[in-house]
């Protein structure tokens, strides 16, 4: 079957009876990742203006080749790779269908990156954890490494032991579990890059549906890698009163008890405590979302929210706070405005509709919004 996306037309497998579109027995195609791909194309457009020398793009798990096709149409010199012979044949047909002059390699992408790097932009979009490909990507990447992780349960702490094994960090399952997962992912990638004296700094990151996505700009100086490591640390969380605090550094010093209520504390880390996006770059990406993208409206809304997010290493769930206080939840806009009127930085967060970013404590949030109840 033929699918049109972002101004290109590609051949994808027919769906099985009763299955979702694109889940045929052969090469996998996920139509629900269209937002991911739309944002990726906007990132590629914005990044070329940020660094005109970035011209080569590696689609590391190409499958149907749709990412490679769209990157080629965006002006990049495309290399696609896959270990599945059927995927390689399909990707070649799709590049030719769209007059994209790229190449498709039937190879293990780790070997390809080792033998043929560097690539200016490397896109790692596997099923599950991206960590088996991270070492090769950071040793072969020149400018930008784009990473998707779909194993959200290990990342957010729901499958804690798996998260520890895969990401060399201790995740904790909290009401801000989606952000926890993103920051565990970025931490693991930053630490991997640093082994090669490379700083990997997130210039755009988001969590959407059941995946985390981050775009990491590379700086090949050991001093910059040191500075990136300094953005790692720990979050100490209280389940009883929802208090949380953060601590920079690779050695944790968790408090003996919650300073707000005296209950036990859970500690997560090392996670990324720094910004998950560059606001100016995020704005540039939003401006390069075009109307031919099927998810243009959602992409613009996502990027607008990301651009305005207050920088904190966790977020609050407004409904969880109100349940804790035994009061009905007011409108989110009113809630945020009350915090701002009380002198606190505050914003919505992109993770979900009731996600709130503010450095204010739980007690300060309650005091600032008391008139709403």
TIMIVO-7452 format. One line per 2 residues: number of its first residue (from 0); for each residue x, y, z of C-alpha. Coordinates in pm, 1 decimal. Layout:
BEGIN
NUM = X,Y,Z | ...
END
This chain:
BEGIN
0 = 0.0,0.0,0.0 | 107.7,358.7,-61.0
2 = 119.8,619.2,214.4 | 163.7,994.3,172.8
4 = 342.6,1177.6,453.4 | 506.7,1518.0,463.6
6 = 491.7,1561.7,86.8 | 648.5,1223.9,3.5
8 = 487.0,897.9,-105.4 | 622.2,565.4,18.1
10 = 528.9,202.5,-13.0 | 458.5,29.6,320.3
12 = 346.3,-323.4,409.7 | -20.5,-408.0,403.4
14 = -171.4,-449.5,750.5 | -283.4,-793.6,861.3
16 = -655.9,-852.4,918.7 | -753.7,-693.9,1248.6
18 = -410.7,-534.4,1293.7 | -320.0,-169.5,1300.1
20 = -205.3,-3.5,979.9 | 150.7,-87.0,885.5
22 = 186.7,-392.2,1109.9 | 226.7,-645.5,833.5
24 = 433.9,-961.5,851.2 | 724.2,-799.5,669.2
26 = 897.0,-463.6,714.8 | 759.5,-262.4,1005.6
28 = 596.2,76.6,953.3 | 446.9,271.1,1243.4
30 = 192.9,535.5,1134.7 | 163.8,664.3,1493.5
32 = 523.3,792.4,1468.3 | 428.8,1053.9,1209.5
34 = 456.8,1331.9,1470.5 | 806.4,1207.0,1556.3
36 = 904.0,1216.9,1189.6 | 743.5,1557.6,1128.8
38 = 937.4,1710.0,1418.3 | 1254.1,1537.4,1295.2
40 = 1222.8,1700.2,952.4 | 1168.3,2041.4,1113.3
42 = 1476.5,1980.9,1330.4 | 1682.7,1888.4,1023.5
44 = 1572.9,2205.6,846.0 | 1650.3,2424.2,1147.2
46 = 1982.6,2255.1,1211.9 | 2105.5,2311.2,856.6
48 = 2055.0,2682.4,914.0 | 2232.9,2655.6,1249.7
50 = 2526.2,2466.4,1093.4 | 2532.0,2468.3,710.0
52 = 2821.1,2219.2,713.4 | 2587.5,1945.7,838.0
54 = 2495.4,1765.6,515.8 | 2512.6,1387.7,573.1
56 = 2234.6,1193.5,745.4 | 2236.4,829.7,858.6
58 = 1899.5,659.4,904.3 | 2028.9,377.4,1121.4
60 = 1718.9,151.1,1129.9 | 1557.6,243.3,803.8
62 = 1279.6,-20.9,766.4 | 1061.1,133.0,490.7
64 = 1313.0,414.3,444.4 | 1060.7,686.8,519.6
66 = 1293.5,882.1,750.5 | 1570.3,866.6,493.7
68 = 1333.7,974.7,215.6 | 1210.1,1273.0,412.9
70 = 1564.2,1372.5,515.5 | 1672.9,1350.6,151.6
72 = 1386.2,1573.6,40.2 | 1495.8,1816.4,315.8
74 = 1834.6,1842.0,142.5 | 2055.9,1590.5,323.2
76 = 2288.8,1333.7,170.7 | 2121.3,1017.7,293.9
78 = 2255.8,678.5,396.3 | 2006.4,417.5,516.3
80 = 2093.2,91.1,689.9 | 1906.1,-220.9,792.8
82 = 1987.9,-584.5,868.6 | 1663.1,-700.3,704.7
84 = 1702.0,-768.2,333.6 | 1334.6,-698.4,262.8
86 = 1367.6,-361.1,436.3 | 1671.5,-276.5,225.2
88 = 1486.1,-356.8,-98.3 | 1180.7,-156.2,10.2
90 = 1387.5,143.7,121.7 | 1568.7,148.9,-211.8
92 = 1236.1,151.2,-396.5 | 1106.0,432.9,-177.3
94 = 1413.5,649.2,-227.8 | 1383.5,598.2,-604.8
96 = 1007.5,667.4,-595.6 | 1081.7,1012.1,-448.6
98 = 1390.2,1085.1,-662.6 | 1615.8,1084.8,-355.1
100 = 1976.2,1009.6,-446.7 | 2069.0,813.0,-135.3
102 = 2221.9,475.8,-64.4 | 2085.0,184.9,136.5
104 = 2324.8,-55.8,308.5 | 2235.9,-413.0,407.8
106 = 2455.0,-406.2,717.1 | 2460.2,-400.2,1093.9
108 = 2456.4,-29.4,1165.5 | 2715.7,-50.8,1443.3
110 = 2962.0,-195.4,1194.0 | 2862.7,65.4,936.4
112 = 2918.2,353.7,1177.5 | 3253.3,208.5,1282.0
114 = 3373.5,160.8,922.7 | 3226.3,460.6,744.7
116 = 3182.3,738.8,999.5 | 3174.2,1022.7,1060.8
118 = 2819.8,1122.9,970.3 | 2699.3,1476.4,1041.7
120 = 2358.5,1359.5,1169.2 | 2284.0,1010.9,1300.0
122 = 1926.1,903.1,1370.3 | 1880.0,609.3,1608.2
124 = 1517.8,491.6,1617.0 | 1512.2,127.7,1732.3
126 = 1242.8,-87.5,1883.9 | 1314.8,-66.5,2258.3
128 = 1634.5,70.5,2405.8 | 1879.7,267.6,2190.4
130 = 2176.5,193.8,2417.3 | 2329.3,-90.5,2205.4
132 = 2388.9,172.8,1935.8 | 2499.2,466.0,2150.3
134 = 2873.4,397.4,2160.8 | 2898.2,371.5,1783.1
136 = 2679.4,677.0,1730.5 | 2889.2,902.8,1951.8
138 = 3217.5,778.4,1810.7 | 3090.6,824.0,1450.4
140 = 2870.0,1131.2,1492.7 | 3000.4,1475.8,1403.5
142 = 2721.8,1723.1,1481.7 | 2386.4,1579.6,1589.8
144 = 2263.4,1246.5,1725.0 | 1885.2,1195.5,1728.5
146 = 1759.9,919.8,1958.6 | 1424.1,754.5,2021.5
148 = 1357.8,516.9,2312.5 | 1034.9,317.1,2326.9
150 = 1111.2,112.6,2640.2 | 936.6,359.9,2866.3
152 = 866.2,114.4,3151.6 | 1237.5,57.1,3230.9
154 = 1313.3,426.6,3183.2 | 1045.8,557.8,3416.7
156 = 1098.6,302.9,3694.0 | 796.5,78.3,3634.9
158 = 1045.1,-198.7,3546.6 | 1315.0,-71.8,3776.9
160 = 1573.9,-348.5,3748.4 | 1559.6,-338.7,3370.8
162 = 1613.4,37.3,3383.2 | 1916.4,-7.5,3607.1
164 = 2066.8,-268.0,3373.5 | 2009.6,-79.6,3049.6
166 = 2076.1,277.8,3161.3 | 2315.2,246.4,3458.4
168 = 2086.7,466.3,3665.4 | 1821.3,411.9,3928.9
170 = 1483.1,535.5,3799.6 | 1191.4,592.7,4034.6
172 = 826.4,558.1,3935.7 | 667.3,890.4,4036.9
174 = 380.1,1104.5,3912.1 | 634.4,1271.5,3680.0
176 = 737.8,930.4,3542.5 | 751.4,1045.7,3179.6
178 = 1002.8,1318.5,3261.2 | 1193.7,1076.8,3481.3
180 = 1230.3,846.4,3181.3 | 1349.4,1123.3,2951.9
182 = 1609.6,1243.1,3201.8 | 1734.6,888.1,3267.4
184 = 1773.8,843.5,2890.4 | 1962.1,1170.5,2842.4
186 = 2186.1,1090.4,3140.0 | 2285.1,754.7,2993.8
188 = 2355.5,908.6,2654.3 | 2559.0,1196.0,2801.8
190 = 2770.4,951.2,3002.2 | 2824.7,731.4,2696.0
192 = 2935.4,1026.9,2483.0 | 3172.6,1147.3,2754.3
194 = 3370.2,822.0,2725.1 | 3479.8,949.5,2384.1
196 = 3556.5,1301.8,2513.6 | 3235.0,1421.3,2348.1
198 = 2973.8,1647.5,2504.3 | 2619.9,1549.0,2404.5
200 = 2385.0,1835.5,2491.5 | 2007.7,1811.5,2433.1
202 = 1882.9,2095.6,2214.6 | 1532.4,1950.7,2181.9
204 = 1363.1,1664.3,2368.9 | 1008.3,1548.0,2422.0
206 = 797.2,1259.9,2545.6 | 499.5,1172.7,2328.9
208 = 267.3,875.2,2357.1 | 491.5,580.3,2442.7
210 = 836.4,706.7,2346.3 | 1101.2,957.0,2444.8
212 = 1290.2,1150.3,2178.1 | 1600.7,1366.4,2218.0
214 = 1826.9,1557.1,1977.8 | 2182.2,1587.1,2109.8
216 = 2429.0,1838.9,1969.2 | 2788.5,1719.2,1989.0
218 = 3095.7,1911.0,2100.9 | 3421.9,1722.0,2053.2
220 = 3616.2,1877.4,2339.6 | 3696.4,1698.5,2662.9
222 = 3632.4,2014.8,2864.8 | 3282.3,2036.0,2717.3
224 = 3224.4,1670.9,2803.9 | 3326.0,1754.2,3161.2
226 = 3073.3,2038.6,3165.6 | 2797.7,1805.5,3043.3
228 = 2876.4,1555.9,3319.5 | 2833.2,1837.6,3570.9
230 = 2466.7,1862.1,3465.8 | 2400.6,1514.9,3610.4
232 = 2270.9,1448.8,3956.9 | 1989.5,1309.7,4168.4
234 = 1627.7,1380.0,4256.9 | 1502.4,1302.7,4608.8
236 = 1126.7,1239.4,4617.6 | 870.0,1202.1,4895.5
238 = 564.5,991.4,4811.6 | 366.1,1118.6,5109.4
240 = 370.1,1496.4,5059.9 | 511.6,1513.5,4702.3
242 = 810.0,1724.7,4807.7 | 1114.0,1684.8,4584.2
244 = 1463.8,1828.7,4567.5 | 1759.1,1787.5,4333.8
246 = 2130.1,1750.3,4395.4 | 2410.2,1792.0,4140.0
248 = 2704.0,1554.5,4120.3 | 2769.7,1185.2,4070.0
250 = 2770.9,1102.7,4440.5 | 2430.0,1111.7,4606.7
252 = 2369.2,1247.3,4955.9 | 1999.9,1171.5,5010.9
254 = 1838.7,1325.8,5318.3 | 1755.6,1087.2,5600.4
256 = 1391.7,1194.7,5581.1 | 1166.9,1435.3,5393.0
258 = 1240.8,1789.8,5514.2 | 875.0,1882.5,5464.9
260 = 693.9,1596.6,5641.0 | 953.1,1360.9,5788.8
262 = 859.9,1060.9,5570.8 | 1099.5,832.0,5384.5
264 = 1268.2,958.9,5067.8 | 1328.7,780.6,4736.8
266 = 1629.3,883.0,4527.5 | 1662.7,860.7,4147.7
268 = 1980.5,901.9,3947.7 | 2213.1,988.5,3810.9
270 = 1970.4,1170.6,3582.3 | 2009.1,1476.1,3360.2
272 = 1922.4,1786.1,3564.9 | 1994.5,2043.6,3296.1
274 = 1772.2,2187.3,3021.8 | 1612.4,1933.8,2789.7
276 = 1591.1,2189.1,2508.7 | 1736.4,2513.2,2379.7
278 = 1447.0,2760.5,2367.9 | 1578.3,2953.1,2065.1
280 = 1639.0,2635.9,1867.1 | 1296.2,2502.5,1965.1
282 = 1141.5,2821.7,1828.7 | 1337.1,2779.1,1505.2
284 = 1213.0,2420.9,1475.2 | 852.1,2530.4,1529.5
286 = 887.0,2790.5,1255.2 | 998.3,2519.0,1012.7
288 = 696.0,2297.0,1062.2 | 505.4,2315.6,733.2
290 = 139.8,2265.1,648.8 | 211.5,1958.2,433.2
292 = 295.1,1769.6,753.1 | 9.3,1553.0,871.6
294 = 81.8,1634.6,1236.6 | 161.8,2002.9,1182.2
296 = -95.1,2127.8,1432.7 | 19.4,1891.0,1708.0
298 = 385.1,1955.5,1628.9 | 344.1,2332.2,1660.1
300 = 152.9,2300.3,1987.1 | 413.8,2062.3,2129.5
302 = 702.7,2288.2,2031.4 | 528.4,2602.1,2157.5
304 = 477.2,2438.9,2498.1 | 836.9,2315.2,2505.9
306 = 970.0,2658.2,2417.6 | 789.5,2816.8,2713.6
308 = 861.6,2547.6,2974.3 | 1023.0,2662.9,3297.4
310 = 1355.0,2486.8,3361.8 | 1318.6,2241.6,3648.9
312 = 1425.9,1874.9,3667.4 | 1073.6,1753.5,3757.3
314 = 715.2,1861.8,3708.3 | 401.3,1848.2,3918.3
316 = 72.3,1685.6,3822.7 | -193.6,1940.0,3916.1
318 = -459.7,1670.2,3966.0 | -225.9,1474.8,4193.8
320 = -164.7,1786.9,4401.9 | -535.4,1861.8,4432.1
322 = -609.9,1503.5,4530.4 | -339.9,1532.7,4796.5
324 = -509.4,1846.9,4930.0 | -863.4,1707.5,4901.5
326 = -987.0,1988.3,4676.6 | -1133.7,1998.0,4323.0
328 = -888.5,2082.4,4045.2 | -938.3,2430.5,3894.5
330 = -852.4,2523.5,3535.4 | -485.7,2487.3,3448.8
332 = -450.8,2837.0,3307.0 | -589.6,2988.1,3628.4
334 = -360.7,2764.5,3832.5 | -49.1,2875.3,3644.6
336 = -154.0,3241.9,3655.3 | -201.0,3227.2,4033.6
338 = 153.2,3100.0,4075.5 | 290.8,3374.1,3851.1
340 = 92.9,3641.1,4037.6 | 247.8,3513.3,4361.1
342 = 594.7,3571.3,4214.8 | 682.9,3215.2,4108.7
344 = 804.7,3108.3,3767.0 | 544.9,2869.4,3629.2
346 = 435.4,2714.1,3302.5 | 252.3,2422.4,3157.2
348 = 467.2,2123.7,3062.5 | 433.2,1917.2,2747.6
350 = 418.4,1578.7,2920.9 | 39.2,1584.4,2965.7
352 = -249.3,1827.6,3005.8 | -215.8,1875.9,3383.2
354 = 165.9,1887.0,3395.5 | 303.4,2196.3,3569.1
356 = 657.4,2333.8,3578.1 | 760.9,2556.0,3869.6
358 = 1052.2,2575.5,4114.7 | 800.9,2648.0,4392.7
360 = 761.9,2393.1,4671.6 | 437.6,2206.7,4734.6
362 = 360.5,2438.4,5025.9 | 427.7,2747.0,4812.4
364 = 203.2,2613.5,4534.4 | -76.5,2554.0,4785.1
366 = -44.2,2902.4,4930.0 | -30.9,3070.5,4588.4
368 = -341.9,2893.1,4459.8 | -548.4,2894.0,4779.6
370 = -797.3,3148.6,4646.0 | -897.2,2908.0,4365.5
372 = -1051.1,2654.9,4606.2
END
